[in-house]
Each structure stands twice: as structure tokens, then as C-alpha cells.
Amino acid sequence: EVKVVEFMDLLLNDVFDEETKDQFIAGIKQLDEDCLAQSGSRFSKLDEATQINYLTELDQEVMSSSYEDQVPFYYTFKQLCVNI
């Protein structure tokens, strides 16, 4: 309803430079690989309740920490989604 997919497409196609775009895509791929390692399934293949549980746990872990140098991809991704 809030068109997150369209916003992400806009960022990737019209806003981000190639390096940032590549880093963003690599972050999405790593998030999916981490999900596969933890749950045994890719994120898109999980049912909605399991997706929510996975993201809730990830959110609690990542968003409750502070970062001085390298910020985890999920943190940046969430900030982009929330600030739409």
C-alpha cells in the first residue's frame, strides 16, 4: 500500500550510482543467504508469519546496537523503508 517496491526501484534505477546500487543488491542477496542459513529457506519462500518472525528477530538484533564504522545492510534498508 505504501509502494515500497516502487520506491526501491526508483532508488536503484534513478538515484543510486552504480557502486551504491551494487552494494545494495549485494546486501539484499546476503540478507537472503542469511535467512536461508538460519531458516533453511529463502526469505521469499517463507510464509508471511515466518517472514515477520524472521524480520522481528533481525530487527531486534540490528536496531538495538550502535555502530561507529560499518552499519549493517538491514539498518540502512530499514531506514530507507521507514523514511518513505
N, C-alpha and C positions, 0 to 999 in steps of 0.2 A: 504494500500500500504506500510506503514511503519512497519507493523506487530506488532502493539501494543498488540494485543491479545496474540500472541505467546510470546512476551516479558513478559507480566504479568503472563502467565502460567509458564514460566521459573522461575520467581521470586518466585511464590507461591510453585512450586514443587521442585526446586533445590537450591534456595538461602535462602529464609526466614526460620528462625527457627519456631517452632510450635506457640509460643506466638505471634510473629510478623505476621505470617500467619493468626492467629485467629483475631488479631486486624485489619488487612487489610480487611478481609472478613466482619467483623462487620462494618467497615467504608463504604464498598460498600452497605451493607444492609441498613445502616442508611441514606445514600445518596438517596437510592431508596424510603425509607419511607418518607423522607423529600419531595421528588418530588411528591409522592402520596398525601401527606397532602396539598401541595401548588397547585398542578395542577389537582388533582382528578384522576390521572393515574400514573401507574408505568412508570419509565423512558423508558424502552424497548418498551412500548406500545405507546409512543408518536410518532407523525410523525417527520420527520427529522427537519423541520423548528422549531417545538416546542421544540425539544431537544436542538437545537442550541440556541434558545432564553433562555431556562432554564439555560443552562450552561454559557451563556454570562452574565446573571444576577448574577449567583452564583460566577462566576469568578471575576466580578467587586467588589462584596461584600467581598469575601475572600482575594483576592490577593492585594487589596488596603489597607489592615490593616497590622499592625505589631504585632508580637506575641513574648512574652517573655517566656511564660511557655508552655502551651499546644497548639500545632499547629493543626488547623482543618484538618480532613482527606483529604478534597478536595485539600488543599495546597500541602500536601505530594504526593497525587495521581498525581496532575498536574506536579510536579517536576519530578516524575518518568517517566511520559509520554514524557515530553519535553526533557529530558536528554538521550533519547534512542539513 
